[in-house]
Amino acid sequence: MKDRFSLYTLPKHQTARITGFELSLGDSETRLREIGFAEGDIVKALHFGLFGRNPMTVSLNGALIALRKSDAQIVQVELI
């Protein structure tokens, strides 16, 4: 079984597969799903902000997406 962790901790230029979402308060998961995050999708960490890696930029399905730390922390991934 592969190690699973949050998208927020993914190293720069590393590719991973989305495995699910942490339980969260509010509608963060719904918002992430609406912009294209889904189980099985491939995501790659591209850039991180200077202060606490916030925000981070990822490549998802050919699109560049900037995420807040709080949103990136609920996306669960596994290295591929």
Residue pairs with C-beta under 8 A, 6 or more apart in sequence:
2 78
2 79
2 80
3 78
3 79
4 19
4 76
4 77
4 78
5 76
5 77
5 78
6 22
6 72
6 73
6 74
6 75
6 76
6 77
7 16
7 18
7 43
7 45
7 56
7 58
7 67
7 72
7 73
7 75
7 76
7 77
8 53
8 56
8 69
8 72
8 73
8 75
10 16
10 43
10 45
10 77
11 45
12 45
12 46
12 47
12 48
13 44
13 45
13 46
14 44
14 45
14 79
15 42
15 43
15 44
15 79
15 80
16 42
16 43
16 44
16 45
16 77
16 78
16 79
16 80
17 40
17 41
17 42
17 43
17 77
17 78
17 80
18 37
18 38
18 39
18 40
18 41
18 42
18 43
18 75
18 76
18 77
19 39
19 76
19 77
19 78
20 39
20 76
21 29
21 32
21 37
21 74
21 75
21 76
22 73
22 74
22 75
22 76
24 74
28 70
28 71
28 74
29 74
31 71
32 71
32 74
32 75
35 65
36 60
36 61
36 63
36 65
37 43
37 60
37 75
41 60
41 61
42 60
42 61
42 80
43 58
43 59
43 60
43 75
43 77
44 58
44 59
45 56
45 57
45 58
46 56
46 57
46 58
46 59
46 64
47 56
47 57
48 54
48 56
48 57
49 55
49 56
52 69
53 69
54 68
54 69
55 66
55 67
55 68
55 69
56 66
56 67
56 69
56 72
57 64
57 65
57 66
57 67
58 64
58 65
58 67
58 72
59 65
67 75
